[in-house]
Every structure is written in C-alpha cells, then in structure tokens.
Amino acid sequence: MHRFIVPDLDGPITGGTLYNRNLIQALNSAGIPCQVLNFSEARSAVVEGTEPRRYWLDSLYLDALPNLARSLARGRSVGLIVHYLPSLVASALGPPTQMETATLLHASAFVVPSAFMHGQV
C-alpha cells in the first residue's frame, strides 16, 4: 500500500496539486493501491501497525521529512514527490542549500516530474 502525504487533492488548482492528483489516479487505475493522508493524519500513521508500507511525502512538506523518516515503524519507508524545492525559488534556479541537501538524504526514493528536477535532486 502506498500512502501519499499531500495537500488536499481537491484544494486550490496548482501544478503540484494537479500532478499529485493525476499521479495517484494513474496508480490506482493501474491497480496499485494508494491512500491519501493529510499532514495531520500522517504523523500517527507512520508509526502504527506492522504492514510494510511506502509513504510518499509532497516536497511542500520537505522540512518534516527528517522527523517522519526517524519515526517510521519497521518495514516502512518514505519517498519524496519532488515537484518543488525551496532553493529553486530562493536562489533563482541555483543548487540546493546544504540544509536542503541534508534533508533530501532522509528520503528512500524520489518521484520527479521532469528531467530538470531529476538533475536537481
């Protein structure tokens, strides 16, 4: 079971919301079970139960990644959906900051929407 920790899929229309919505819809259509959690539900979900699960965290919640990764129960991992990085806004397409790079190291996998973002990660 893949669990996605993302902003409300029915929320404001943004590139990230549309990407998340379409990604989850495509996975479900392909028979890959997905569940969407809001950020407040995620904290308790990552430490409960014994079933192995993959969590996917939206990069808007990048600051929470280290704590979530440390809280994971055995057999669980957290990947990052990277369609946004703060450094891309802050430094006009410059390299990730040291803090951002250290945070990215907590992810076990990445989903990126483009070759450009692949290069950044």
HUWO-V269543 format. One record per helix or strand of 2 or more residues. SS is the DSSP state (H for helix, E for strand). FROM is the first residue (numbers start at 1). TO is the last residue. Records with the same first field share a line. If there is no record, write none. Layout:
SS=FROM-TO / FROM-TO
//
This chain:
E=2-5 / 34-37 / 53-58 / 76-82 / 110-112
H=15-29 / 39-45 / 59-71 / 86-90 / 98-104 / 115-120
//
